[in-house]
Amino acid sequence: MISKNQAKNQAMECFVYVTLPGQTEAVTAGRFVPIKSRDGTPLGKFVYGKSYLARNDAAEIDPLELKLSDETYETTRLGGVFGALRDAGPDYWGRRVIEKYSGKTVLGEIDYLLESPDDRAGALGFGLGQEPPAPRRTFNKTLDLSKLQKIADDIVRDEIDEKAPDAAQIQELMLIGTSMGGARPKTVVEDEQGLWIAKFNRPDDRWNFAKVEHAMLILAKKCGISAAESRVARVGGKDVLLVHRFDRFKTEKGYARTRMISGLTLLQADENERERWSYISMAEEMRRVVAKPSKDVPELFRRMCFNALISNLDDHPRNHALIAKAREWNLSPAYDLTPSPVIAQDQRDLAMICGDRVRLACASNVMSQHTRFLLGPAEAKKIIDDMRQSVSATWYDVVRAEGVSEKDAEAIRAAFVYEGFDR
């Protein structure tokens, strides 16, 4: 139960800012108000500002749920937070950091938006002021990775004292990049090439997660998939995965931003509505939204097939995204590709529906709805056969070439082209 004093400490509304295509400074797009419906259900309301709608360069926040209009939009999904706003909020790791250092005993959804850093995923920002604050100009440097790795380890072990003198500095360091998706410890760092998501190994990892995920991104590219750029840095005797941010572009004035929505938002689904997590439905929605369906929709088919072949069983909708660098929406590069060498050899299920046999990660099921991905039967079969051959023949060489140890390669061997894929 939230006390009256706690309720007073919680913000009741906030402004939503957006950095428009090609710009580096944000403008105010609208206002978000979370309330309760008559039956107590969390209800979120959003309305675009009149001055924003009057702009010639105004851009929609979400091409499905929050189109440009003077309408007051409402939602009860995701605790009353619109999907596009939640996508710009902190992920599991970010929420953990915020909860530890916010100093608040009770946090509502709007608090997570306000407490997360300005440099969120995508182009949105949140604040209590009608005018957006100046963008952040400095970032953690790659030279700081050793310090950041130690802080991440301490947070994982719950060994940091939030009342320590340097707690505020620790929060500042670790909150950057906490809306990038997933539970893995991470932050954002900068070098001369731009901004990178730094993903740290955990003390309880079963293998070198940084090197394995990097190798999967390389393997995906060898299978003809557009994947995020990445590299592995060695700092303080530990490996850190660096994934180049595809939602930021360096300019002379600073970083331009791309609007971004997750697959979950595209599906207009809740995190608990797994029956609505579907590659097929995502393909249908993409056909309505993206600028080049003939390019992006078959690309989603390739990623679905690749995930089945490497047993990436954590391919939930937040691990897919659409981005808009300019006016048009497109499928983002692939990211968060991780193998799961589970014991079962006869059947494995993806996190999302991929065919007539629901989530079954096998060739016949992946093939079963090929027309929804704008592919003919021969073309779809060729993609599956070629990718199966490529993964089977090259996965070991790729992971070893990218520095994965023999021991770790054997630990993940069972993930690739498992027996049930061909049944």
C-alpha positions as CSV (number, residue, x, y, z in Angstrom):
1,M,0.0,0.0,0.0
2,I,1.4,3.4,-1.0
3,S,1.2,6.0,1.8
4,K,0.1,9.6,1.3
5,N,3.7,10.8,1.7
6,Q,5.0,8.3,-0.8
7,A,2.3,9.2,-3.3
8,K,3.3,12.9,-3.0
9,N,6.8,11.9,-3.9
10,Q,5.7,10.3,-7.2
11,A,5.3,12.4,-10.3
12,M,1.8,12.4,-11.7
13,E,2.6,13.3,-15.3
14,C,5.5,14.1,-17.5
15,F,6.4,15.7,-20.8
16,V,7.7,13.6,-23.7
17,Y,10.5,14.9,-25.8
18,V,11.7,13.7,-29.2
19,T,14.8,14.4,-31.2
20,L,13.5,14.8,-34.8
21,P,15.3,13.2,-37.8
22,G,18.7,14.8,-38.5
23,Q,18.6,16.9,-35.3
24,T,20.7,16.7,-32.2
25,E,18.4,18.8,-29.9
26,A,15.1,17.5,-28.6
27,V,11.7,19.3,-28.8
28,T,8.6,18.7,-26.8
29,A,6.2,16.3,-28.5
30,G,3.5,15.8,-26.0
31,R,2.4,14.9,-22.4
32,F,1.9,11.6,-20.7
33,V,-0.4,11.2,-17.8
34,P,-0.8,7.8,-15.9
35,I,-4.0,7.5,-13.9
36,K,-6.3,4.8,-12.6
37,S,-9.5,3.8,-14.3
38,R,-12.7,3.4,-12.3
39,D,-12.0,-0.2,-11.5
40,G,-8.4,0.6,-10.4
41,T,-6.7,-0.5,-13.6
42,P,-3.6,1.5,-14.6
43,L,-4.5,3.8,-17.5
44,G,-2.1,5.9,-19.5
45,K,-3.1,8.9,-21.5
46,F,-0.9,10.7,-24.1
47,V,-1.6,13.8,-26.2
48,Y,0.6,15.5,-28.8
49,G,1.1,19.2,-28.2
50,K,-0.6,21.6,-30.5
51,S,2.7,23.4,-31.3
52,Y,4.3,20.1,-32.1
53,L,1.5,19.1,-34.5
54,A,1.9,22.5,-36.2
55,R,5.6,21.7,-37.1
56,N,6.3,20.8,-40.7
57,D,8.8,18.3,-39.5
58,A,6.7,16.7,-36.8
59,A,7.2,12.9,-36.7
60,E,5.1,10.2,-35.1
61,I,6.4,8.4,-32.0
62,D,4.8,5.1,-32.9
63,P,3.4,4.4,-36.5
64,L,0.6,2.2,-35.1
65,E,-0.4,3.3,-31.6
66,L,0.6,7.0,-31.5
67,K,0.1,8.4,-35.0
68,L,0.2,12.2,-35.4
69,S,-3.2,13.4,-34.3
70,D,-4.9,15.8,-31.8
71,E,-6.6,12.7,-30.3
72,T,-6.0,11.8,-26.6
73,Y,-4.7,8.3,-26.7
74,E,-5.3,5.8,-23.9
75,T,-3.8,2.4,-23.0
76,T,-4.1,-0.1,-20.2
77,R,-1.2,-2.3,-21.5
78,L,2.2,-2.5,-19.8
79,G,0.8,-1.0,-16.6
80,G,-0.7,2.0,-18.5
81,V,2.5,2.9,-20.3
82,F,2.5,3.1,-24.1
83,G,4.8,0.7,-25.8
84,A,6.9,3.3,-27.5
85,L,7.4,5.1,-24.2
86,R,8.2,1.9,-22.3
87,D,10.8,1.0,-25.1
88,A,12.6,4.2,-24.1
89,G,12.5,3.3,-20.4
90,P,15.0,1.2,-18.5
91,D,15.3,-2.6,-19.0
92,Y,15.6,-5.1,-16.2
93,W,19.2,-4.1,-15.5
94,G,18.4,-0.4,-15.6
95,R,15.5,-0.8,-13.2
96,R,17.7,-2.7,-10.8
97,V,20.2,0.2,-10.9
98,I,17.5,2.8,-10.5
99,E,15.8,1.0,-7.6
100,K,19.2,0.8,-5.8
101,Y,20.1,4.5,-6.2
102,S,16.9,6.4,-6.6
103,G,16.4,7.0,-2.9
104,K,12.7,6.3,-3.2
105,T,10.9,3.6,-1.3
106,V,8.1,3.2,-4.0
107,L,8.6,3.6,-7.7
108,G,5.8,3.9,-10.3
109,E,6.2,3.4,-14.0
110,I,6.6,7.2,-14.6
111,D,9.4,7.3,-12.0
112,Y,11.4,4.7,-14.1
113,L,11.0,7.0,-17.1
114,L,12.1,10.1,-15.3
115,E,15.0,8.4,-13.4
116,S,16.5,6.8,-16.4
117,P,19.2,8.8,-18.3
118,D,18.7,11.2,-21.1
119,D,20.6,8.9,-23.5
120,R,17.9,6.3,-23.8
121,A,17.4,3.9,-26.7
122,G,15.7,5.7,-29.6
123,A,14.9,9.3,-29.8
124,L,12.6,9.9,-26.8
125,G,13.2,11.7,-23.5
126,F,11.1,12.5,-20.5
127,G,11.0,15.3,-18.0
128,L,8.9,17.5,-15.7
129,G,9.7,20.7,-17.5
130,Q,7.8,21.8,-20.6
131,E,11.1,22.6,-22.3
132,P,13.5,19.7,-22.8
133,P,16.9,19.9,-21.1
134,A,20.1,20.2,-23.1
135,P,21.4,16.9,-24.4
136,R,24.2,15.1,-22.6
137,R,27.5,15.9,-24.2
138,T,29.8,13.5,-22.4
139,F,29.9,9.8,-22.0
140,N,31.9,7.1,-20.3
141,K,35.0,6.3,-22.3
142,T,36.1,2.9,-23.4
143,L,39.2,3.6,-21.2
144,D,36.8,3.4,-18.2
145,L,35.6,-0.2,-18.9
146,S,37.7,-1.8,-16.2
147,K,36.1,0.4,-13.5
148,L,32.6,-0.1,-15.0
149,Q,33.1,-3.9,-15.1
150,K,33.9,-3.9,-11.4
151,I,30.9,-1.8,-10.5
152,A,28.7,-4.1,-12.6
153,D,30.1,-7.2,-10.7
154,D,29.4,-5.5,-7.4
155,I,25.8,-4.7,-8.3
156,V,25.2,-8.3,-9.5
157,R,26.6,-9.5,-6.1
158,D,24.6,-6.8,-4.3
159,E,27.8,-5.6,-2.7
160,I,27.5,-1.9,-3.2
161,D,26.4,0.4,-0.4
162,E,23.9,2.9,-1.8
163,K,24.8,5.2,1.1
164,A,28.5,5.3,0.3
165,P,30.1,8.7,-0.6
166,D,30.6,7.6,-4.2
167,A,27.1,6.2,-4.7
168,A,25.9,9.1,-6.8
169,Q,28.9,8.8,-9.1
170,I,28.3,5.0,-9.5
171,Q,24.7,5.7,-10.4
172,E,25.7,8.3,-13.0
173,L,28.2,5.8,-14.5
174,M,25.9,2.8,-14.7
175,L,22.6,4.4,-15.7
176,I,23.9,5.4,-19.1
177,G,22.5,2.9,-21.6
178,T,20.0,1.1,-19.3
179,S,17.2,1.0,-21.8
180,M,19.0,-1.2,-24.3
181,G,17.1,-4.4,-23.6
182,G,17.7,-7.5,-21.4
183,A,19.0,-8.3,-18.0
184,R,22.7,-8.4,-18.7
185,P,24.8,-5.7,-17.0
186,K,25.6,-3.0,-19.4
187,T,26.4,0.7,-20.0
188,V,27.3,3.0,-22.9
189,V,30.8,4.0,-23.7
190,E,32.3,6.3,-26.3
191,D,35.4,6.2,-28.5
192,E,36.4,8.0,-31.7
193,Q,34.0,5.8,-33.7
194,G,31.0,6.8,-31.7
195,L,28.8,5.1,-29.1
196,W,28.9,1.5,-28.0
197,I,26.8,-0.6,-25.7
198,A,29.2,-2.3,-23.3
199,K,27.8,-5.7,-22.2
200,F,29.7,-7.3,-19.3
201,N,30.3,-10.9,-18.5
202,R,28.7,-12.0,-15.2
203,P,30.5,-14.0,-12.5
204,D,27.9,-16.8,-12.9
205,D,28.1,-17.1,-16.7
206,R,28.5,-20.7,-17.9
207,W,30.8,-19.6,-20.7
208,N,32.4,-16.4,-22.0
209,F,29.2,-14.6,-22.9
210,A,30.9,-11.6,-24.5
211,K,32.9,-13.7,-27.1
212,V,30.0,-16.0,-27.8
213,E,27.5,-13.3,-28.5
214,H,30.0,-11.5,-30.7
215,A,30.6,-14.7,-32.6
216,M,26.8,-15.1,-33.2
217,L,26.6,-11.6,-34.7
218,I,29.5,-12.6,-37.0
219,L,27.8,-15.9,-37.9
220,A,24.5,-14.1,-38.6
221,K,26.3,-11.9,-41.1
222,K,27.8,-14.9,-42.8
223,C,24.2,-16.2,-43.2
224,G,23.2,-13.0,-45.0
225,I,21.6,-11.3,-42.1
226,S,22.0,-7.6,-41.3
227,A,23.5,-7.6,-37.8
228,A,24.8,-5.0,-35.5
229,E,28.6,-4.2,-35.6
230,S,30.4,-5.5,-32.6
231,R,33.9,-6.2,-31.1
232,V,35.3,-7.6,-27.9
233,A,37.6,-5.5,-25.6
234,R,39.9,-7.0,-23.1
235,V,40.0,-5.0,-19.9
236,G,41.3,-5.9,-16.5
237,G,41.7,-9.5,-17.4
238,K,38.1,-9.7,-18.5
239,D,36.2,-9.6,-21.9
240,V,33.6,-7.0,-22.6
241,L,31.3,-7.1,-25.6
242,L,30.9,-3.7,-27.4
243,V,27.9,-3.4,-29.8
244,H,27.8,-0.3,-31.9
245,R,24.7,1.7,-31.3
246,F,22.6,1.8,-34.5
247,D,20.2,4.3,-33.0
248,R,22.9,7.1,-32.9
249,F,24.8,8.8,-35.6
250,K,27.7,11.1,-35.0
251,T,27.6,14.6,-36.5
252,E,29.5,17.8,-36.1
253,K,26.9,19.1,-33.7
254,G,26.6,15.9,-31.6
255,Y,24.6,12.7,-32.0
256,A,21.6,12.5,-34.2
257,R,19.0,9.9,-33.0
258,T,16.7,7.5,-34.6
259,R,13.2,6.8,-33.4
260,M,12.8,3.2,-32.3
261,I,10.0,0.8,-31.3
262,S,10.4,-2.8,-30.2
263,G,8.7,-5.8,-31.7
264,L,6.5,-5.9,-28.6
265,T,5.2,-2.4,-29.4
266,L,4.7,-3.3,-33.0
267,L,2.6,-6.3,-31.9
268,Q,0.7,-4.0,-29.5
269,A,1.2,-6.8,-26.9
270,D,1.9,-7.0,-23.2
271,E,5.0,-8.7,-21.8
272,N,2.8,-11.4,-20.3
273,E,0.7,-12.0,-23.5
274,R,2.9,-14.7,-24.9
275,E,0.1,-16.0,-27.1
276,R,0.5,-12.8,-29.1
277,W,4.3,-13.1,-29.5
278,S,4.5,-14.1,-33.2
279,Y,6.9,-13.7,-36.1
280,I,3.9,-14.1,-38.4
281,S,2.0,-11.3,-36.8
282,M,5.1,-9.1,-36.8
283,A,5.6,-9.7,-40.5
284,E,2.0,-8.7,-41.1
285,E,2.4,-5.5,-39.1
286,M,5.7,-4.7,-40.8
287,R,4.1,-5.0,-44.2
288,R,1.8,-2.1,-43.1
289,V,4.6,0.1,-41.6
290,V,8.1,-0.3,-43.1
291,A,9.1,1.6,-46.2
292,K,10.4,-1.5,-48.0
293,P,8.4,-4.6,-47.1
294,S,9.9,-6.7,-49.9
295,K,13.3,-6.2,-48.2
296,D,12.5,-6.2,-44.4
297,V,9.9,-8.9,-44.2
298,P,12.0,-11.6,-45.8
299,E,14.8,-10.5,-43.6
300,L,12.7,-11.2,-40.5
301,F,12.1,-14.7,-42.0
302,R,15.9,-15.2,-42.2
303,R,16.3,-14.2,-38.5
304,M,13.6,-16.5,-37.5
305,C,15.3,-19.4,-39.3
306,F,18.7,-18.4,-37.8
307,N,17.3,-18.3,-34.3
308,A,15.9,-21.8,-34.7
309,L,19.3,-23.1,-36.1
310,I,21.3,-21.7,-33.2
311,S,18.7,-22.4,-30.5
312,N,18.3,-18.8,-29.6
313,L,15.3,-19.5,-27.4
314,D,15.3,-16.0,-25.9
315,D,14.1,-14.3,-29.2
316,H,11.3,-12.4,-27.5
317,P,9.7,-9.4,-29.2
318,R,11.9,-6.9,-27.3
319,N,14.9,-8.4,-29.1
320,H,13.5,-7.1,-32.4
321,A,13.0,-3.5,-33.4
322,L,12.0,-1.0,-36.0
323,I,14.0,2.2,-36.4
324,A,13.4,5.5,-38.3
325,K,16.6,7.4,-39.1
326,A,14.5,9.8,-41.3
327,R,10.8,9.7,-41.9
328,E,10.5,6.0,-42.9
329,W,10.5,3.0,-40.6
330,N,12.8,0.0,-41.3
331,L,13.8,-3.2,-39.5
332,S,16.8,-2.6,-37.3
333,P,20.0,-4.6,-37.5
334,A,19.8,-7.9,-35.6
335,Y,21.1,-7.9,-32.0
336,D,21.0,-10.1,-28.8
337,L,21.7,-13.4,-30.6
338,T,22.6,-16.0,-28.0
339,P,22.7,-19.8,-28.3
340,S,20.9,-22.1,-25.7
341,P,22.4,-25.6,-25.7
342,V,19.4,-27.2,-23.9
343,I,19.4,-31.0,-23.5
344,A,16.3,-31.8,-25.5
345,Q,17.2,-33.0,-29.0
346,D,13.7,-33.9,-30.4
347,Q,12.0,-30.6,-29.9
348,R,12.9,-27.0,-29.0
349,D,10.6,-24.0,-28.9
350,L,11.4,-20.4,-29.8
351,A,9.9,-17.6,-27.7
352,M,7.7,-16.5,-30.6
353,I,5.2,-18.3,-32.8
354,C,7.0,-19.2,-36.0
355,G,4.5,-21.4,-37.9
356,D,1.5,-23.7,-38.0
357,R,3.0,-25.8,-35.1
358,V,3.2,-22.7,-33.0
359,R,6.8,-22.2,-31.5
360,L,8.4,-25.4,-32.7
361,A,11.9,-24.6,-33.9
362,C,12.1,-26.9,-36.9
363,A,12.5,-26.4,-40.7
364,S,9.0,-27.6,-41.6
365,N,7.4,-25.2,-39.1
366,V,9.5,-22.2,-40.2
367,M,8.6,-23.0,-43.8
368,S,4.8,-23.4,-43.1
369,Q,3.9,-19.7,-43.2
370,H,6.4,-18.5,-45.9
371,T,3.9,-16.6,-47.9
372,R,3.3,-14.2,-44.9
373,F,6.9,-13.3,-45.3
374,L,6.5,-12.4,-49.0
375,L,8.4,-15.5,-50.0
376,G,7.5,-18.2,-52.5
377,P,8.0,-21.9,-51.6
378,A,11.2,-22.4,-53.5
379,E,12.8,-19.2,-52.2
380,A,11.9,-19.9,-48.6
381,K,13.2,-23.5,-48.9
382,K,16.5,-22.3,-50.4
383,I,16.9,-19.8,-47.5
384,I,16.4,-22.6,-44.9
385,D,18.6,-25.1,-46.7
386,D,21.4,-22.6,-47.4
387,M,21.4,-21.3,-43.8
388,R,21.3,-24.8,-42.3
389,Q,24.3,-25.7,-44.4
390,S,26.2,-22.5,-43.5
391,V,25.5,-22.8,-39.7
392,S,26.3,-26.5,-39.6
393,A,29.6,-26.1,-41.6
394,T,30.9,-22.9,-40.1
395,W,29.7,-22.3,-36.6
396,Y,32.7,-23.9,-34.9
397,D,35.3,-22.2,-37.1
398,V,33.6,-18.8,-36.5
399,V,33.4,-19.1,-32.7
400,R,37.0,-20.3,-32.5
401,A,38.2,-17.6,-34.9
402,E,36.5,-15.0,-32.6
403,G,38.4,-16.2,-29.6
404,V,35.9,-18.6,-28.0
405,S,37.9,-21.3,-26.1
406,E,37.7,-24.9,-27.0
407,K,35.9,-25.6,-23.7
408,D,33.3,-23.0,-24.3
409,A,32.8,-24.1,-28.0
410,E,32.0,-27.6,-26.7
411,A,29.7,-26.2,-24.1
412,I,27.5,-24.5,-26.7
413,R,27.9,-27.2,-29.4
414,A,24.4,-28.7,-28.8
415,A,22.8,-25.4,-29.7
416,F,23.5,-25.6,-33.4
417,V,21.3,-27.5,-35.9
418,Y,19.9,-29.8,-33.2
419,E,18.5,-33.1,-34.3
420,G,14.9,-32.1,-34.2
421,F,15.4,-29.2,-36.6
422,D,15.1,-31.6,-39.6
423,R,12.2,-33.7,-38.3
